[in-house]
């Protein structure tokens, strides 16, 4: 008989590479009476120590440097007889449980562990170990015990195998399977030997905690306990079972008997009943009960996420007339067809339900305003435009829709649906085939939108639309090369309406197709009018919507307009976005190719912001690319934007296309683009969009100006001085003036970027400490945008780490300190210019003939033959 004192005196070794885990286990054991506890953080000493001390229990971590827990157990096996080692694995890797038990561990505990559970398992393991140690031969005792258990279990084998249920016998001491019946093998697909080598928890029979709870029920004949679980089959699928637990004594050993019955069919039947209770049998949509439950859950999520929810109550107009005239069977078919169309109008995350009769509901989760609800309401109305085919009978229907919003109108499902129902009644009273919001304020917005839509439909007939024209300038001459036609709406009582307010409405409603055809015709009419008035020929660019390709006949519209006004097709240019090009690429290529054959020019608008493939781009008959304003706005100060713009220019020229930069608003932007071979510009720097008469006057005046030759930078050596101290700039200007440089000054990095855009700068001298941007930051950006410049820091700041880093990265050529020596500084600047021409002279000779460079090269520049 093993006493409590024997257990407390057992030899225990704790092995873990984390000292804090060792200390915790030592504290638990020593404070509960264990007196012979050792520990180590070095797993390599475990086997030698065990050979010397014969530990009764080794508490072992798995993941340790130098030697894993698996390697430790492998080293212990030659010292132990039997399949199990006196090892309790305690690890933070629960997925390694089966591997640890297969490696010989007696038991397994996951970190973080419950102290009571760990102490219980330690005590149970020590009882078994000490009982075996009292015998002279562990193997004889183990064999005898197994034989006694097996003899008694055989008496139950025939009864166990006779049932279809799965029966598992579990040793209460070791919590291991000692026998199973044929029913368990059939249910799970394992052989009996395979099952006996597995832990109950691995099969899903019960967790270690559940086994311990069942083992606590010690009285024979105690009432069986019923527990539901899922058992793991050999193919890793799960079998839902109902498990009956019973505690029995067999051959003097306490065992747990688990009888598991497959309840798959019962659960499927319950699911079918639940589905019938939650879904409409006619349409398959959620019924009123499930709709309210889903709405309640959506509200709970919306509260946490601060989202909005729209509930749409949809009723079919005059459904009763159809149902009475065609019969209930065709009426049901109509409801089924309508529900299918309704599902296609919403997103996957939205919910559609049938609330009863001819009434349906939608739950829309939104993150912004109620416009999503308006769009869906319009989609539902549009879905009904096509008639329904009811066994040869074609029926047309409309709907009335009411909309209530969470949390604006209500915060509980019942009130939201009731308010949406009330709004639906208002929609019916207003004439059907429409929608209304429950909240008066939202109705004002909806009515304003409807009013805008109706006013737009009248605008075309009432001649309220007009075209303004913004000129495009050819950079090489300064003359107007063409104009872009821009739509304007002079709404009676409102004046000019911003395009951003009405163009999206045109796109959504499809009005853009009719309006687009009018724009093309009006642009051709204006071309003819300018020619008739003596203004002369002028190319006009017209924006084309993607919907004109999909829903309209663009080619027919263009041909008709050109023929009607008898103009040269080469005077018309079409501008398309990348999304319009790619919406139906093959059809677009065909249409544009036909138009190109007429002489029409084609440009891609807002290039760089869409998603067109370069492989496709070369297939389109494109004449021009327009650099989007997003890349032009900061082109003189942002290396990234400058790099994108220059890449577009280079790519377009390599594909024999012209390049237009839109949104040019400063002289510096224009100069930068001109220097980098952009062909044309468009923007407020030259002119805002103008009405036709003013545009004609501007064109005549512009043509009267002498043609500018492409700007050539002066061959004079140019020095840029950047310092926020005006006195320093004045002193440097006086110092370098005697060297006959062209000297530019800037009081800030921003002004410096402007000077660089406007002038060809060779050498830059910059202060280090300036507000907003340091000298090294400024010159680092300059290096990316103007890599040929020679960049110098002149500063009294002595913290050199950032400066030295920039020098090492090549952003700075030299660093000089203030105060400076005039003679030495002048000599150094001359050397900087000398270095510039050594590096860039050959390239500049190709741009400017040597006789034009003249004294700039002088004797300091090495001849090309010498350079080679």
Buried (B, 14 or more C-beta within 10 A) or exposed (E): EBEEEBBBBBBBBBBBBBEEBBEBBBEBBEEEEBEBBBBBBEBEBBBEBBEEEEBBBBBBBBBBEEBBBBBBBBBBBEEBEEEBBBBBBBBBBEEBBEBBBEBBBBBBBBEEBEEEEBBBBBBBBBBBBBBBBEEEEBEEBBEEBEEBBBEBBEEBBEEBBEEEBBBBBBBBBBBBBBBBBBBBBEBBEBEEEEBBBBBBBEBBBBEBEBBBBBBEBEEEEEEEEEBEBEBBBEEEEEBBBBBBBBBBEBBEBBBBBBBBBBBEEEEEEEEEEEEEEBBBEEBEBBBBEBBBEBBEEBBEEBEEEEBBBBBBBBBBBEBEEBBEEBEEEBBBBBBBBBBEBBBEBBEEEBBBBBBEEBBBBBBBBBEEEBEBBBEBBBBBBEBBEEEBEBEEBEBEBBBBBBBBBBBBBBEEBEBBBBBBBBBBBBBBEEEBBBBBBBBEEBBEBBEEBEEBBEBBBEBBEEEBBBBBBBBBBBBBBBBBBBBBBBBBBEBEEEEEBEBEEBBEBBBBBBBBBBBBBBBBBBBBBBBBEBBEEEBEEBBBBBBBBBBBBBEBBBBEBBBBBBEEBEBBBEBBBBBBBBBBBBBBBEEBBEBBEBBBEBEBBBBBBBBBEBEBEEEBBEEBBBBBBBBBBBBBBBBBBBBEBBBBBBEBBEBBBEEEBBBBBBBBBBEBBBBBBBBBBBBBBBBEBBBEBBEBEBBBEBBBEBEEEEEEEEBEBEBEBBBBBBBBEEEBBEBBBEBBEEEEBBBBBBBBBEBBBBBBBBBBBBBBBBBBEBEEBBBBBBBBBBBEBBEEBBBBBBBEBEEBEBBEEBBEEEBBBBBBBBEBEEEEBBEBBBBBBBBBBEEBBBEBBEEBEEEEBEEBBEEBBBEEEEEE
